[in-house]
Amino acid sequence: MTKQDRAVRTRLALIRSAAEHFEARGYVRASLSEISAGAGVSSGALHFHFANKAAVAEAVEHAAARALRRVAGRGRGGDGCALQRLVDVTHHVARLLCADVVVRAGLRLNAEAVAGRVRDLRREWRECVHALLAEAERRGELAAGMPPHRSSAVVLAATTGIEVLAREDPGWLARPSLTDLWHLLLPCVAAPHLAGALNPAGTEPEHAEPEVGSDADVGRDAAIGSDADVGRDTVGALEGPGRAGLALR
């Protein structure tokens, strides 16, 4: 293993350990000594990669941002019925949150507004919902009297409720919970001709693997190098400022 490979692995291990501690204890209570011990490295190795705890938190948020952006982009970049893609992407995000501690920790840090940062990890979701519902309107998929701004408000409010509940009970992110949500929402949002065509459980197999991408992103960030790169890259993705559920405000 080359020196660069070891550095990438060390940085990845530190970010994952930090995510576990930030999710469990919050930013203030998590300590750098716990994070380095959880990664199996010395405090000196941690400080080689990160100047301070705020820099570690920034790297966790950055990795979470990239993963969330990629999942939201699947809905906006697809073909076929826009409303079905919106249903599907909520299930994708829920599976990601269940599977990826880095994403959950990034959202908790973001909610805590650590160190006064202003990145908004929820913006990508809002934009995804708005874009898909605007597309649905153009395609004639929305019910009469439900323009995109009204239907977006309904969807965002409902998914935010799932997020809040899931902080204490991850079962709210299970497929049956989201399916029940869409069973209630779709008759209000969808045009009547789509009533029998939309699947509130999503169109992927029951046991589809979540698209967990933060490890790969962390490794890429480590290869890029500095903490400044981490912050700069994220600005173009989910800019602005939980144990998270659907991080969807």
Secondary structure, DSSP 8 states (H G I E B T S, - for coil): --HHHHHHHHHHHHHHHHHHHHHHHHHHH--HHHHHHHHT--HHHHHHH-SSHHHHHHHHHHHHHHHHHHHHHHHHT--S-HHHHHHHHHHHHHHHHHH-HHHHHHHHHHHHTGGG----TTHHHHHHHHHHHHHHHHTT-B-TT--HHHHHHHHHHHHHHHHHHHTT-GGGGSHHHHHHHHHHHHHHHB-GGGTTT--TT-SS-TT------HHHHHHHHHHH--HHHHHHHHHTTS------SS---
